[in-house]
Amino acid sequence: MKRSVPFIRLAEALEKVRATSSKNEKVALVAEVLKGLQPRDAEVAARIVSGRSSERGSRDEAQVGYSTLLDVLRGVTGASESDVSKVYLRHGDLGEVAEELLGEKKEQTLFSEELTLAAVDDAFARLRSTKGKGSSAAKRGILKSLLLAATPLEGKYIVKVLTGEMRTGMVSGLLEEAIADAYGLSEEAAARGHMLLGDMGTFARVAASGKAAEVQMVPFRPVNFMLAEPFATAAEIAEHFGRQVYAEYKYDGIRAQVHRSGRVVKVFSRRLEEITSTFPEIVAAFEDAKGEFILDGEAVPFAGGRPLPFQLLQRRLRRMEGFEEAAKNAPVTYFAFDVLLLDGRETVGLPLSERRELLRSIVAGTEAKTAETFDVKTEEEVQAAFRRSRDLGYEGLVVKDPESLYGMGKRGSGWVKLKEELDTLDVVIVAAEYGHGKRAGVISDYTFAVRDGDELKTVGKAYSGLTDTEIGEMTRRLKEITVADHGYRREVKPEIVVEVAFDSIQRSERHDGGYALRFPRIKRIRTDKGPADIDDLVKVEKIFDGQKLKLDARRAQDSSAP
Ligand code: AMP
């Protein structure tokens, strides 16, 4: 077997990828690195470019806390706690901190042994498998030898991967393109390979071995989910499609892929993690069904013909109660809305109208349900369906083109969603403060940010929306991910995603995003989403502009009133 290539080649390419804003250049740089790599190197490289140290969907992450990383960096470089804090405050990124500290303090002789992609991956694997008692000292040891062997630039990217903060702008569509270019795949073949394998590393390994065309959809290997594009109004939706389409209720639960083969049923999350044990009702519902299949749908807390508050499900997801108690307090019904595979045949290439017929026959006779669907064409019909959905306690609509294919992992305009009149934003918490009065002693004020290219920009601070129990839990987690502790205020690793509702958006000098949400309240903690899934500044600007239009229209109306 060929020797694994030096890690520095990848680190140097990533540095250039970060520096350029040209998408074509990003693709070319990564393709250049991938070209000619042996399959295992290709896997490691693509996975790292995608910002991960482990396979997508795997529960075992390398999981090194910020404080451990900081500690090891101090040990390796001899920097003091206050040096590190100062450098962190300057960069706001632990990868950059690693680069600076390693550059300043390390003896050059330490670089003599060249790090290879395989060596980095081995270290990640050892970090993942080090668990339980005494693991923290062992992890420190692994990390220390890895960083000692790394050049400053390599250290930067190792730390960036371990903190999940790659931010090179190499979004999955571009990486998919780079893999296609490196291994001579067509755009369709690449899209298909990626969607079926889910994980970029695995996809690159298979592509590098020349086997991308042979990949099949099989039960128990989750595939990427189709996503819906947000639309602001019923009018836009009617115009977008311009013909009769399906409007489905937007169920407020957890997206879940159900796989069944030979009486075995498994459930996977949007992040491709197996969550079967969380939902015994779904297993029970499909155990006696007929055939081998993969379904897409939503696990919804539901009783007496009505949806229950989503919060009930959250308790269950966080395993705050036993399954029996959970199933009593928040019984779940699976609302299926698509079928991807049936009896050995992929159905993703069939139009939705046909997939729906197949879906109905699978779900009939089980305890699960199919999503309720209405034919709509005009703005009024979309609006009426939306009202009905809201009146029944659902979240809005997902409107789908009957002709559309199932486009995995892509936000295709075949599906569009309509939520509340004023949209919510998914944001990540970057700093937090202790509360006052009855909230003294708990961390209850959260500063949050949206994405702006590769950076995070703050757009507000939320105090309300969580229950006392949730605040207690938040306090514990925020302490764990603290990066800089300034007494009453803490900067934290951007990890916890929350969905915030708000009254309006204003321009603001106080937040570096340039906007502030007015009266933000946390609607829910999005445990199903990671920092890569949050909204961006463009969306904030769009809502801001939209509300200005509405305001202008109202003003115009007011001034023309008699
Ligand atoms: P959002 O979470 O706001 O990005 O909205 C998209 C999500 O709505 C999907 O990922 C699903 O979890 C959920 N959803 C609920 N009902 C449906 C439906 N009928 N069709 C598609 N997605 C749905």
Boltz pocket constraint, residues with backbone or C-beta under 6 A from the ligand:
constraints:
  - pocket:
      binder: B
      contacts: [[A, 226], [A, 228], [A, 248], [A, 249], [A, 250], [A, 251], [A, 252], [A, 253], [A, 254], [A, 255], [A, 297], [A, 298], [A, 337], [A, 371], [A, 398], [A, 417]]
      max_distance: 6.0
